[in-house]
Amino acid sequence: MGIDVIIKIAGIGLLTAVIGQVLKQAGKDEIATFSTLAGIIIVLFMVLDLVGNLFETIRSMFALY
């Protein structure tokens, strides 16, 4: 769960940036915006999963129900 998550997030960000720039150069600004939004949503779900795991770990560590 360490560095691999950071590398995945950075890879998604880099891929989203490249796709966005290519689409903007092609004159497809709306599709570029949607691709950027899709990348943000994917990363958001990844981070929400990590936060959920963090809260689960804290709950089990302090024996909370």
Long-range contacts (C-beta under 8 A, 24 or more apart in sequence): 1-50, 1-53, 5-46, 5-50, 8-46, 9-43, 9-46, 9-47, 12-39, 12-42, 12-43, 13-39, 13-43, 15-39, 16-40
